[in-house]
Amino acid sequence: MKKLNFLLASAIFGICISCQPSTREGIKEQYQKDKNLEKFNLEGLDLTGANLYQANLAGANLSKANLSGANLAHIDLRKANLTQVNLEGANLEGANLTGADFTGANLSKANLYQAILEITNLYEANLQGADLTRANLQEANLTSANFKGANLQKTDLSGANLPGANLEGANLNEAYLVDANLYDANLTRAFLRRADLREADLSGANLTGADLQKADLTGTNLTGTNLTGADRKGVIRTE
């Protein structure tokens, strides 16, 4: 039955079973050929430190694969399955991750500078210490994600969902958080200087000791928000 289901799924999504390499060596050979790994099945493969620069992995299955320390700069991973993948310390600078599923993924200390993560699912993903400077996370699902100590400076988080997210000590200076959902999020000692939080939902959030200097809180929902010790010098608050 499992085999039948796999064959059916392969037919539906256009995945080629017989022609796809199932080893690290096979992936390397295919990459060197034309960098096209679209819809390939790489589930569970050990690709530690692999070089897949500018590869096309759109719609591919990388669930539970190990890509720690890999070079994935400017890669195409649109709508790919990356659930529980290990990308610790990986380089994803400028990568297109639109609509990809990173549920439970490990992206700690990864480089996501200017990466595109629009409408991407990062539910319960670990991005501790990751660099997301100038990344695009518009309308992304970041529910319960861990961004502790991450760099999100000038990152676009407009319309993103971050309920229960851990942003302790994160750098959100000049971040764009218009209409973002930060309900019950942990922003303890976070840096939010000149951040745009217009119409955002910060109800129940913890901003103890946060730096909110010159942040725009116009129309922001602060019901039950903990602002103990927060620096609010120059905050814009227009109802």
C-alpha atoms as one frame of an Amber mdcrd trajectory, in Angstrom:
protein
   0.000   0.000   0.000   2.841   2.432   0.881   4.511   1.689  -2.456   1.236
   2.278  -4.277   0.698   5.574  -2.490   4.245   6.680  -3.354   3.742   5.772
  -7.013   0.458   7.659  -7.067   2.008  10.738  -5.456   4.890  10.571  -7.924
   2.461  10.503 -10.834   0.480  13.431  -9.474   3.459  15.670  -8.708   5.543
  14.647 -11.693   8.378  13.085  -9.694  10.581  10.748 -11.721  11.346   7.649
  -9.619  13.761   5.630 -11.755  15.852   8.552 -13.025  16.415  10.280  -9.708
  19.751   9.831  -7.931  19.347   8.471  -4.414  22.927   9.023  -3.247  25.103
  12.027  -2.518  27.266  11.107  -5.511  24.223  10.897  -7.787  22.996  14.314
  -6.655  26.436  15.802  -7.285  26.552  14.299 -10.783  23.101  15.661 -11.649
  23.976  19.084 -10.219  27.173  19.288 -12.265  25.173  18.338 -15.360  22.625
  21.163 -15.363  21.823  22.147 -11.721  18.241  20.998 -12.318  16.878  18.924
  -9.432  13.289  20.103  -9.707  10.828  17.841  -7.857  13.578  15.379  -6.961
  13.209  13.176  -3.904  16.105  13.795  -1.508  14.306  12.719   1.638  16.645
  11.799   4.487  19.830  12.194   2.442  23.084  13.279   4.126  24.217  16.309
   2.124  26.341  17.893   4.843  28.475  20.684   3.397  27.193  20.089  -0.142
  27.545  22.767  -2.812  24.187  23.372  -4.515  24.741  27.001  -5.463  21.983
  28.267  -7.792  20.428  24.803  -8.063  16.779  24.349  -9.041  15.046  22.316
  -6.338  11.578  23.771  -6.768   8.951  21.329  -5.529  11.606  18.894  -4.303
  11.284  16.691  -1.222  14.116  17.311   1.268  12.231  16.203   4.350  14.616
  15.138   7.154  17.662  15.654   4.921  20.922  16.887   6.472  22.202  20.017
   4.728  24.110  21.496   7.630  26.870  23.806   6.418  25.728  23.451   2.800
  26.085  26.205   0.206  22.544  26.900  -1.024  23.033  30.528  -2.024  20.549
  31.735  -4.674  18.909  28.311  -4.793  15.318  27.821  -5.973  13.317  25.954
  -3.322   9.864  27.266  -4.121   7.118  25.025  -2.703   9.679  22.438  -1.603
   9.129  20.087   1.329  11.777  20.837   3.967   9.991  19.548   7.037  12.427
  18.644   9.825  15.397  19.352   7.544  18.752  20.227   9.145  20.125  23.473
   7.700  22.248  24.512  10.657  24.904  26.971   9.504  23.841  26.637   5.864
  24.251  29.490   3.386  20.878  30.446   1.871  21.731  33.992   0.866  19.331
  35.256  -1.798  17.503  31.918  -1.920  13.934  31.753  -3.207  11.956  29.830
  -0.579   8.499  31.082  -1.502   5.754  28.761  -0.307   8.194  26.147   1.033
   7.362  24.066   4.124   9.994  24.296   6.888   7.856  22.863   9.686  10.132
  21.807  12.550  13.269  22.602  10.521  16.628  23.510  12.064  17.946  26.760
  10.560  20.019  27.849  13.533  22.923  30.127  12.557  21.906  29.891   8.889
  22.587  32.769   6.504  19.297  33.930   4.967  20.417  37.404   3.946  17.934
  38.825   1.393  16.240  35.440   1.081  12.630  35.296  -0.142  10.388  33.486
   2.335   7.047  34.937   1.294   4.075  32.803   2.453   6.603  30.230   3.680
   5.662  27.861   6.523   8.189  27.977   9.384   5.946  26.569  12.095   8.059
  25.618  15.140  11.250  26.073  13.114  14.522  26.856  14.901  16.189  30.009
  13.579  18.206  30.842  16.665  21.133  33.078  15.761  20.206  33.078  12.060
  20.852  36.088   9.800  17.649  37.225   8.058  18.775  40.768   7.312  16.642
  42.300   4.555  14.821  38.998   4.001  11.225  38.935   2.748   8.869  37.093
   5.116   5.605  38.679   4.036   2.608  36.667   5.262   4.865  33.820   6.401
   3.687  31.406   9.089   6.193  31.778  11.945   3.968  30.422  14.699   6.029
  29.234  17.694   9.262  29.667  15.705  12.503  30.335  17.600  14.286  33.533
  16.541  16.279  33.991  19.734  19.265  36.244  19.008  18.480  36.276  15.280
  19.248  39.242  13.035  16.069  40.533  11.367  17.229  44.072  10.705  15.293
  45.747   7.871  13.406  42.485   7.320   9.912  42.594   5.801   7.502  40.791
   8.148   4.357  42.553   7.020   1.281  40.413   7.551   3.375  37.602   9.031
   1.990  35.305  11.729   4.237  35.088  14.804   1.961  34.046  17.694   4.011
  32.432  20.438   7.266  33.075  18.568  10.474  33.499  20.567  12.242  36.714
  19.537  14.236  37.186  22.720  17.223  39.440  22.065  16.502  39.495  18.327
  17.559  42.465  16.215  14.437  43.920  14.589  15.778  47.420  14.100  14.001
  49.106  11.169  12.024  45.923  10.505   8.704  46.216   8.655   6.018  44.592
  10.819   2.883  46.284   9.530  -0.219  44.183  10.297   1.931  41.386  11.748
   0.450  39.028  14.352   2.735  38.912  17.400   0.153  37.687  19.862   1.799
  36.210  22.970   5.249  36.505  21.356   8.403  36.772  23.468  10.248  39.982
  22.588  12.213  40.244  25.822  15.225  42.525  25.314  14.541  42.649  21.579
  15.809  45.583  19.495  12.997  47.385  17.685  14.471  50.820  17.007  12.583
  52.587  14.210  10.588  49.396  13.567   7.289  49.864  11.738   4.601  48.158
  13.837   1.551  49.948  12.492  -1.664  47.951  12.977   0.334  45.025  14.391
  -1.101  42.787  17.110   1.146  42.740  20.180  -1.575  41.689  22.604  -0.207
  39.483  25.359   3.345  39.882  24.054   6.314  40.248  26.398   8.502  43.270
  25.584  10.301  43.456  28.916  13.482  45.475  28.469  12.909  45.869  24.723
  14.345  48.845  22.799  11.445  50.603  21.054  13.099  53.943  20.410  11.366
  55.790  17.559   9.257  52.733  16.670   5.918  53.403  14.966   3.088  51.915
  17.051   0.249  53.646  15.256  -2.892  51.536  15.627  -0.933  48.747  17.315
  -2.867  46.437  19.651  -1.088  46.548  23.028  -3.789  44.856  25.080  -2.115
  42.956  27.904   1.356  43.702  26.504   4.199  43.663  29.046   6.322  46.780
  28.484   8.197  46.670  31.799  11.528  48.421  31.429  11.062  48.958  27.696
  12.759  52.015  26.182  10.014  54.004  24.461  11.850  57.242  23.693  10.426
  58.908  20.603   7.804  56.219  20.028   5.073  57.191  17.556   1.676  56.298
  18.999  -1.213  57.829  17.067  -4.673  56.361  17.628
